[in-house]
Amino acid sequence: MSQQLPYKLTLKIPFDSEPHANVVLQSLLPDKELRPDQVTRILSLEGPILVADYSAASDRVLRVTINALLDSVAMLVEAIDGLEDI
């Protein structure tokens, strides 16, 4: 499969705490990739760091997928910050 998905990227996104990183991870896990034949992802935690490993069929697919991930993470961070203010 790695020959079919030659474009790879690992993102490490730090959070203030491991519980915050875990909230983001658990929120992202149910979202499956729309084209599993063109992109795969593995999400995990390294303490308070969310690790996202992606493999994709093209650089364009990888870029679009990473943009979607970053949009989701930004929204989740805003939600976490908003809940802390309550």
C-alpha positions as CSV (number, residue, x, y, z in Angstrom):
1,M,0.0,0.0,0.0
2,S,2.9,2.4,0.7
3,Q,3.7,2.3,-3.0
4,Q,0.2,3.5,-3.9
5,L,0.4,6.2,-1.2
6,P,3.9,7.7,-1.6
7,Y,3.2,11.1,-0.1
8,K,3.7,11.2,3.6
9,L,3.5,13.7,6.4
10,T,3.7,13.6,10.2
11,L,2.2,16.5,12.2
12,K,2.9,16.9,15.9
13,I,0.5,19.4,17.5
14,P,1.3,20.4,21.1
15,F,-1.5,21.1,23.6
16,D,-1.4,22.6,27.1
17,S,-2.2,19.3,28.7
18,E,-2.6,15.6,27.9
19,P,-6.4,15.8,28.7
20,H,-6.8,18.6,26.1
21,A,-4.9,16.5,23.5
22,N,-7.0,13.5,24.3
23,V,-10.3,15.5,23.9
24,V,-9.1,16.5,20.4
25,L,-8.0,13.0,19.6
26,Q,-11.3,11.4,20.7
27,S,-13.2,14.1,18.7
28,L,-11.3,13.4,15.5
29,L,-11.3,9.5,15.7
30,P,-14.9,9.0,14.5
31,D,-14.2,11.1,11.4
32,K,-13.2,8.6,8.7
33,E,-11.4,9.6,5.6
34,L,-13.7,10.0,2.6
35,R,-11.4,8.3,0.2
36,P,-9.5,5.5,2.1
37,D,-8.0,4.3,-1.2
38,Q,-6.3,7.7,-1.6
39,V,-5.4,8.7,2.0
40,T,-4.8,7.0,5.3
41,R,-4.2,8.5,8.7
42,I,-3.1,7.3,12.1
43,L,-3.8,9.5,15.0
44,S,-2.1,9.0,18.4
45,L,-0.8,10.9,21.5
46,E,2.7,11.4,22.8
47,G,1.8,12.9,26.1
48,P,0.2,16.3,25.4
49,I,1.1,16.1,21.7
50,L,-1.3,15.0,19.1
51,V,0.5,13.0,16.4
52,A,-1.1,12.7,12.9
53,D,0.6,10.4,10.4
54,Y,-0.8,10.7,6.9
55,S,-0.1,8.8,3.6
56,A,-1.7,10.0,0.4
57,A,-1.8,9.1,-3.3
58,S,-0.9,12.7,-4.4
59,D,0.4,15.9,-2.9
60,R,-2.9,17.6,-3.6
61,V,-4.9,14.9,-1.7
62,L,-2.4,15.3,1.2
63,R,-2.7,19.1,1.3
64,V,-6.5,19.0,1.2
65,T,-6.6,16.4,4.0
66,I,-4.2,18.2,6.2
67,N,-6.1,21.5,5.7
68,A,-9.3,19.7,6.9
69,L,-7.5,18.3,9.9
70,L,-6.1,21.7,10.9
71,D,-9.5,23.3,10.5
72,S,-11.0,20.7,12.8
73,V,-8.2,21.1,15.3
74,A,-8.7,24.9,15.3
75,M,-12.4,24.5,15.9
76,L,-11.8,22.1,18.8
77,V,-9.2,24.3,20.4
78,E,-11.7,27.2,20.3
79,A,-14.3,25.0,21.9
80,I,-11.9,23.9,24.7
81,D,-10.9,27.5,25.3
82,G,-14.5,28.6,25.5
83,L,-15.4,25.9,27.9
84,E,-12.6,26.8,30.2
85,D,-14.0,30.3,30.5
86,I,-17.3,29.0,31.9
